[in-house]
Amino acid sequence: MKVDLAIVNAQVYNTFIKRFEKKNVFIMKEKFYYITAEEIDYYQVSEVVDAKNRYLVPGLIDIHMHIESSMTSPSIFSEAVLTHGVTTVVADAHEIANVFGMEGLEAFFSQPSVMDTFFAIPSSVPSTTPELETTGGYIGVEEVKQLLKHPKVIALGEAMNFNGIVNEPDSLIRQILREVQSDRPFMPLEGHIPRVSGLELAKFLYAGLTADHTHQSPESIYEKITNGMFLEFQKKSITPENIQVIVENQFYEYMAFITDDVMADDLLEGHLDANVRLALSCGMPVEQAIYCATYTPARRMGFQDRGAIVPGFKADFLLIDHIESFTIGAVYKDGKLVHKRGTDIQFPTDKPAFPKDFYQSVHCRALTTEDLRFKVKKSEKAIVNVIQISETGTFTEHVKREVSVVDGFLDWENSGLALIVVMERYGKTGNIGYGFVDKALYEKGAVATTWAHDHHNLMVMGTSSEDILAAQKQLLDMQGGYVVTQAGMVQAVCPLPVGGIISDAPIQELGSQLKEVRQAMIKLGYRNSNEIMSFSTLSLPVSPIIKITDKGMMNVRSQIMIPLVEGE
């Protein structure tokens, strides 16, 4: 019998006993054919690779992630993450859907990739309602019906409108859930439920949502898993105390590692493999970490052909040089070598193709000085509502601050606060939302972006009018991306001309540009474990506790708008 490839003398990971065994692996027609400890000489083998006692593990599977968070196209993303051992992803493309709707999704679905790319239906476009935020696209029940027929769609993406899920039986998200549960009753339904427990958690589960990927604590892990919820651990949830709960309670069957969002500059260093290494450093045994990056995610998504090294499964696998540090030596996709450590493999993918109008999507006017002046009734001091950021994660707090009043106007430039402005950018309403931010920028300057979760309107935050105006102008000129200004001068840019959220440049160039933006933000005093994500999620109205859209600041849980100035 003719066999395409044999990997001999390998320490093969056995998923079902979670141990390594010295084996030879035979591959035929892109699938594993036979795994044995015997020396077989009666196969006609086209190619033999001596693993030299290296470790052979299944390809990594990331079941909750957003390609757009890496600010690149599916084709370029595939090339980048294959080098990190990721052979299958389930992408929730709700970012491109928020900008372009179904047209944006079709543009993503049609792009070629060596890695297997499946998709989850964006369930939250917009993340709340059109009354609370303006988006370019919209995914309703009719669009969901169309997407359920697409062969690449295998899950419902994260349902984020908590209020609509638990308190409004006829909300859009409840209608979408009913449609999916009726048409595809066994489809995995993904949830987004930060800081939810008790009866509210029960209501969320009762609606049919059975997974959560948000920031976890030891208490939330125990409560959610013991209530039947599957947990997906992104980087910020992989901590020693969280891993201890998993290990002590043997919760491995009920969790998987995912990435959710990986910025383009971070993608140059690692992807899901980096989260595996982080879990190892936090005390998880390597055999269990591999299990939770391969088999449990495959099982969660209903894959019947990957996630383990057994006959009949897809021959997606890694050769690991050093198991303790999870150092990847080679990556194989469908039995073919696609990456070898120390070399660059060129994949036969075409340059990303997007419609021409995707490159001209930012439609709002230039700000003026008058837009940044706020007349108030108070004569000396005014109380303003403020978004206070944290140095870790994306959660915020609602605080109030006193700001001096000079000649009837807020003297915000001397308040120690940053002004944040969100402008509707789709040419629909011209809305402008205003807010103040504490613990953001400590120097005079500004940061601006069109990559504003999830509505992707134009957002600019600064401590001086001069810098806010300069940053916004540059952003308009380059049709989206990130800009940092100081003393009225542009310090760093990262152009994202495709819908204001994606670059078609090589990932190395994109990563370098984003790194410069990050460093410029740090120079202005921005402090967070992920500066880019922290800033970009100030506009995400489903992430606790207070955020801002083009309609203004709002309490995320109650969805009640919050005025800029108290008593005005």
RAFENUR-V66803 format. One record per residue. N is the residue number from 0. SS is DSSP state (~ for helix, > for strand, _ for the rest). PHI is phi in whole degrees, -180 to 180 (none if undefined). PSI is psi in degrees with one decimal (NA if undefined). Layout:
n: [N;N]
ss: [SS;SS]
phi: [PHI;PHI]
psi: [PSI;PSI]
//
This chain:
n: [0;1;2;3;4;5;6;7;8;9;10;11;12;13;14;15;16;17;18;19;20;21;22;23;24;25;26;27;28;29;30;31;32;33;34;35;36;37;38;39;40;41;42;43;44;45;46;47;48;49;50;51;52;53;54;55;56;57;58;59;60;61;62;63;64;65;66;67;68;69;70;71;72;73;74;75;76;77;78;79;80;81;82;83;84;85;86;87;88;89;90;91;92;93;94;95;96;97;98;99;100;101;102;103;104;105;106;107;108;109;110;111;112;113;114;115;116;117;118;119;120;121;122;123;124;125;126;127;128;129;130;131;132;133;134;135;136;137;138;139;140;141;142;143;144;145;146;147;148;149;150;151;152;153;154;155;156;157;158;159;160;161;162;163;164;165;166;167;168;169;170;171;172;173;174;175;176;177;178;179;180;181;182;183;184;185;186;187;188;189;190;191;192;193;194;195;196;197;198;199;200;201;202;203;204;205;206;207;208;209;210;211;212;213;214;215;216;217;218;219;220;221;222;223;224;225;226;227;228;229;230;231;232;233;234;235;236;237;238;239;240;241;242;243;244;245;246;247;248;249;250;251;252;253;254;255;256;257;258;259;260;261;262;263;264;265;266;267;268;269;270;271;272;273;274;275;276;277;278;279;280;281;282;283;284;285;286;287;288;289;290;291;292;293;294;295;296;297;298;299;300;301;302;303;304;305;306;307;308;309;310;311;312;313;314;315;316;317;318;319;320;321;322;323;324;325;326;327;328;329;330;331;332;333;334;335;336;337;338;339;340;341;342;343;344;345;346;347;348;349;350;351;352;353;354;355;356;357;358;359;360;361;362;363;364;365;366;367;368;369;370;371;372;373;374;375;376;377;378;379;380;381;382;383;384;385;386;387;388;389;390;391;392;393;394;395;396;397;398;399;400;401;402;403;404;405;406;407;408;409;410;411;412;413;414;415;416;417;418;419;420;421;422;423;424;425;426;427;428;429;430;431;432;433;434;435;436;437;438;439;440;441;442;443;444;445;446;447;448;449;450;451;452;453;454;455;456;457;458;459;460;461;462;463;464;465;466;467;468;469;470;471;472;473;474;475;476;477;478;479;480;481;482;483;484;485;486;487;488;489;490;491;492;493;494;495;496;497;498;499;500;501;502;503;504;505;506;507;508;509;510;511;512;513;514;515;516;517;518;519;520;521;522;523;524;525;526;527;528;529;530;531;532;533;534;535;536;537;538;539;540;541;542;543;544;545;546;547;548;549;550;551;552;553;554;555;556;557;558;559;560;561;562;563;564;565;566;567]
ss: [_;>;>;>;>;>;>;>;>;>;>;>;>;>;_;_;_;_;>;>;>;>;>;>;>;>;>;>;_;_;>;>;>;>;>;>;_;_;_;_;_;_;_;>;>;>;>;>;>;>;_;_;_;_;>;>;>;>;_;>;>;>;>;>;>;_;~;~;~;~;_;_;_;~;~;~;~;~;~;~;~;~;_;_;_;>;>;>;>;>;>;>;_;~;~;~;~;~;~;~;_;~;~;~;~;~;~;~;~;_;_;_;_;_;_;>;>;>;>;>;>;_;_;_;_;_;_;_;_;_;_;_;_;_;_;_;_;_;_;_;~;~;~;~;~;~;~;_;_;_;_;_;>;>;>;>;>;>;>;_;_;~;~;~;~;~;~;_;_;_;_;~;~;~;~;~;~;~;~;~;~;~;~;_;_;_;_;>;>;>;>;_;_;_;_;_;_;~;~;~;~;~;~;~;~;~;_;_;_;_;>;>;_;_;_;_;_;~;~;~;~;~;~;~;~;~;_;_;_;>;>;>;>;_;~;~;~;_;_;~;~;~;~;~;~;~;~;~;~;_;_;~;~;~;>;>;>;_;_;>;_;_;_;~;~;~;~;_;_;_;_;~;~;~;~;~;~;~;~;~;~;_;_;_;_;~;~;~;~;~;~;~;~;~;~;~;~;~;~;~;_;_;_;_;_;_;_;_;_;_;_;_;_;>;_;_;>;>;>;>;>;>;_;_;_;_;>;>;>;>;>;>;>;_;_;>;>;>;>;>;_;_;_;_;_;_;_;_;_;_;_;_;_;_;_;~;~;~;~;_;_;_;>;_;_;_;_;_;~;~;~;~;_;_;>;_;_;_;_;_;>;>;>;>;>;>;>;>;>;_;_;_;_;_;_;>;>;>;>;>;>;>;>;>;>;>;_;_;>;>;_;~;~;~;_;_;_;>;>;>;>;>;>;_;_;>;_;_;_;_;_;>;>;>;>;>;>;>;_;_;_;_;_;_;_;>;>;>;>;_;_;_;_;_;_;_;_;>;>;>;>;>;_;_;~;~;~;~;~;~;~;~;~;~;~;~;~;_;_;_;>;>;>;>;>;>;_;_;>;>;>;>;>;>;>;_;_;>;_;_;_;>;_;_;_;_;~;~;~;~;~;~;~;~;~;~;~;~;~;~;~;~;~;_;_;_;_;_;_;_;~;~;~;~;~;~;~;~;~;_;_;_;_;_;_;>;>;>;>;_;_;>;>;>;>;_;_;_;_;_;>;>;_;_;>;_;_;_]
phi: [none;-86;-119;-76;-150;-127;-105;-111;59;-112;-87;-90;-78;-97;-59;-87;-119;54;-141;-95;-135;-70;-144;-113;-120;-110;-125;-141;53;73;-128;-67;-107;-154;-122;-151;-89;-76;-87;-102;-119;-99;-89;-88;-107;-71;-146;-120;-117;-86;-71;54;72;-72;-94;-112;-128;-63;-61;-74;-126;-108;-98;-142;-161;-129;-58;-63;-66;-88;59;-137;-88;-57;-66;-68;-60;-57;-59;-71;-80;-60;-67;-102;85;-91;-110;-144;-133;-116;-99;-98;-91;-74;-71;-66;-70;-65;-88;-123;65;-62;-63;-66;-64;-63;-63;-74;-58;-85;-77;-74;-154;-71;-65;-77;-115;-105;-133;-105;-66;-64;-94;-134;-125;-79;-68;-118;-142;-61;-75;-106;-160;-103;-122;-81;-114;-151;-117;-110;-63;-64;-66;-62;-59;-66;-68;-63;-90;-78;-66;-88;-90;-130;-154;-97;-67;-53;-86;-110;-78;-58;-61;-67;-74;-96;-121;-128;-58;-107;-66;-59;-66;-68;-64;-64;-60;-64;-64;-67;-65;-78;-82;-132;-62;-106;-74;-63;-113;-92;-122;-133;-137;-72;55;-119;-151;60;-62;-66;-64;-60;-63;-65;-66;-61;-73;109;-86;-123;-144;-142;-123;-81;-64;-105;-127;-55;-68;-68;-60;-64;-67;-69;-67;-72;-100;92;-93;-87;-109;-116;-97;-89;-52;-69;-95;-90;-125;-55;-70;-72;-64;-60;-63;-62;-67;-64;-100;52;-88;-59;-68;-112;-150;-149;-87;-138;-110;63;-130;-125;-65;-60;-72;-68;-63;-66;-100;175;-139;-67;-61;-66;-71;-63;-63;-64;-62;-62;-68;-92;109;-84;-59;-62;-63;-76;-64;-63;-56;-84;-113;-134;-83;-64;-65;-62;-67;-59;-89;81;-67;-112;-136;-160;103;-153;-103;-143;-56;95;-83;-58;-85;-101;-157;-123;-105;-99;-73;-133;-69;-64;-105;48;-88;-83;-92;-155;-125;-118;-122;54;77;-117;-68;-117;-158;-131;-55;92;-131;-107;-94;-92;-93;-82;-106;-77;-63;-53;-117;-129;-57;-59;-69;-66;-92;-136;-121;-101;-123;-149;-80;-74;-69;-124;-59;-64;-65;-108;-110;-126;-79;-132;-82;-65;-96;-125;-133;-131;-96;-116;-88;-136;-90;-105;-87;-110;-83;-134;72;-116;-69;-129;-123;-97;-127;-123;-136;-88;-128;-65;-114;-124;55;87;-122;-63;-91;-69;-69;-114;-96;83;-102;-105;-87;-119;-128;-119;-111;-61;-116;-98;73;-100;-125;75;-59;-133;-104;-122;-159;-120;-128;-107;62;-110;-110;-107;-116;-72;170;-154;-129;-138;-158;-106;-92;-112;-49;-101;-77;59;-77;-79;-127;-136;-132;-160;-108;-147;-61;-57;-74;-62;-65;-67;-67;-66;-62;-62;-65;-65;-62;-100;57;108;135;-128;-140;-126;-125;-151;55;77;-112;-72;-102;-158;-139;-137;-67;-130;-74;-86;67;74;-134;-134;-110;-104;-78;-56;-62;-65;-67;-61;-61;-65;-64;-68;-62;-65;-63;-59;-66;-67;-64;-63;-63;-81;106;-70;-127;-164;-65;-146;-58;-63;-68;-58;-66;-67;-94;-63;-103;-92;-82;-126;-110;-57;-115;-132;-138;-135;-127;-68;-93;121;-77;-148;-78;-64;-71;-85;60;-97;-71;-118;-70;-66;-120;-67;79;-97]
psi: [139.9;126.2;138.0;-39.2;140.9;127.6;113.3;157.1;47.5;148.2;96.8;131.0;121.6;109.5;-34.7;-14.6;-1.6;49.2;160.5;140.3;139.9;114.3;167.4;138.7;125.5;136.6;133.4;128.7;49.7;7.5;155.8;133.3;-47.1;134.5;120.8;153.6;-11.0;153.6;112.8;126.8;1.8;6.4;142.1;106.1;125.7;-35.9;136.6;129.3;122.8;111.5;-17.7;44.4;13.1;167.2;132.0;117.7;158.8;156.2;145.3;146.2;119.1;108.8;-1.9;102.7;166.1;112.1;-38.5;-22.3;-23.4;1.8;32.1;177.3;162.3;-37.0;-48.1;-38.1;-43.0;-46.8;-39.2;-46.7;-22.3;-32.8;-17.4;14.0;8.5;118.9;-13.5;136.6;154.2;108.3;131.3;102.4;46.1;-14.6;-50.7;-29.6;-35.7;-26.8;-47.2;2.1;-142.0;-32.8;-39.1;-40.8;-42.4;-36.3;-36.8;-44.5;-34.7;-8.4;136.5;149.4;142.3;-43.8;149.6;118.7;112.2;169.6;150.6;142.7;123.6;113.9;-6.9;68.2;92.3;173.3;-26.6;-101.7;159.5;-20.3;-20.2;-17.8;147.8;129.6;165.2;-34.5;171.9;131.6;108.9;-165.6;-41.5;-39.9;-38.4;-40.4;-41.3;-44.0;-30.0;-19.6;-8.8;132.9;-20.1;-7.3;122.2;-0.2;167.1;124.4;168.7;123.0;118.6;-22.1;83.4;-44.5;-41.9;-31.2;-46.5;-18.9;-11.1;94.9;-27.1;16.0;163.8;-43.2;-35.0;-37.3;-41.3;-44.1;-43.1;-40.1;-45.5;-44.4;-28.9;-42.9;-40.6;75.5;-18.2;10.6;133.7;134.9;115.3;143.4;163.6;99.6;72.1;139.3;44.3;132.1;179.3;-136.7;-36.2;-37.1;-42.0;-41.9;-38.8;-45.4;-38.6;-29.8;-10.2;-1.8;125.2;14.3;152.5;140.7;7.6;-178.0;120.7;160.8;166.9;-39.5;-43.5;-35.3;-49.9;-44.8;-44.6;-44.6;-41.4;-9.3;10.6;12.1;138.5;130.8;137.6;117.5;111.0;176.8;-46.5;-14.8;-6.6;86.8;159.0;-42.0;-34.4;-43.1;-33.5;-40.4;-42.3;-47.7;-47.7;-33.4;3.4;50.2;16.1;-33.4;-17.7;23.1;161.2;155.0;138.0;174.4;-32.0;-81.2;123.5;116.1;156.1;-37.3;-36.2;-31.5;-25.7;-24.0;-28.5;169.4;-119.0;-29.1;-34.1;-36.1;-33.9;-45.9;-38.0;-42.1;-39.0;-41.8;-21.3;2.0;6.4;133.3;143.0;-36.5;-36.1;-36.3;-41.1;-43.0;-42.8;-0.9;1.4;-62.3;-45.9;-39.7;-37.6;-43.6;-39.1;-39.5;-0.9;15.3;133.1;10.9;15.0;168.6;-4.1;162.3;87.7;156.3;133.9;-17.7;156.0;139.0;63.4;117.4;165.5;146.9;118.6;123.4;-44.6;108.5;-32.8;-33.8;4.0;53.4;116.2;122.1;-35.5;150.6;130.0;133.1;123.3;39.2;7.8;138.6;122.8;-12.6;138.9;131.7;131.4;-4.7;158.3;122.8;129.1;119.8;147.2;56.5;145.6;161.2;139.1;134.2;123.7;151.2;149.2;-37.7;-13.9;-20.1;-0.3;72.5;-0.8;106.2;83.1;160.5;165.5;140.5;154.9;167.6;-36.9;-29.7;-19.1;13.8;134.8;106.5;134.4;162.6;-26.2;150.8;-29.5;-48.1;146.1;148.2;124.0;152.0;140.2;140.0;117.9;120.5;164.9;161.1;-7.8;142.2;-170.1;2.1;149.6;166.7;153.0;115.9;167.6;144.4;152.3;134.7;133.1;151.1;126.7;119.2;35.3;2.3;148.2;128.8;60.4;-25.8;-16.8;21.7;-12.9;-0.6;159.9;140.8;134.1;134.5;129.9;121.0;129.0;126.7;6.2;5.4;26.3;-51.6;-27.6;15.2;147.2;122.0;141.6;149.0;173.5;149.4;133.9;149.4;39.6;-79.8;131.0;-6.3;165.0;123.4;-172.6;155.0;136.8;150.5;157.7;-0.4;72.2;106.0;140.6;-4.6;-23.6;39.0;172.3;126.0;130.8;136.9;132.2;169.3;3.8;144.1;-41.3;-44.9;-36.0;-44.7;-41.0;-41.0;-43.2;-39.1;-45.4;-38.4;-41.1;-41.3;-36.9;9.0;43.4;157.8;-143.1;143.3;139.9;131.1;155.0;133.5;36.3;1.3;142.6;125.5;-32.0;145.7;150.1;94.3;135.0;75.8;-18.4;100.5;10.7;8.2;-8.5;142.4;145.8;15.1;160.2;148.3;-31.9;-42.6;-45.5;-45.7;-39.1;-42.4;-43.0;-35.3;-38.5;-38.8;-45.2;-45.5;-37.5;-36.8;-43.2;-37.5;-31.2;-5.0;4.5;127.8;114.0;157.1;-21.7;91.0;-43.4;-48.3;-40.2;-47.8;-46.6;-23.3;3.0;-15.9;8.7;102.9;24.9;5.8;121.3;151.9;-29.8;129.0;179.1;141.8;-171.3;-9.3;-10.0;-172.7;149.4;151.0;121.9;-43.0;-47.8;-19.2;32.2;133.1;148.0;126.0;154.5;-45.3;130.9;135.7;7.5;NA]
//
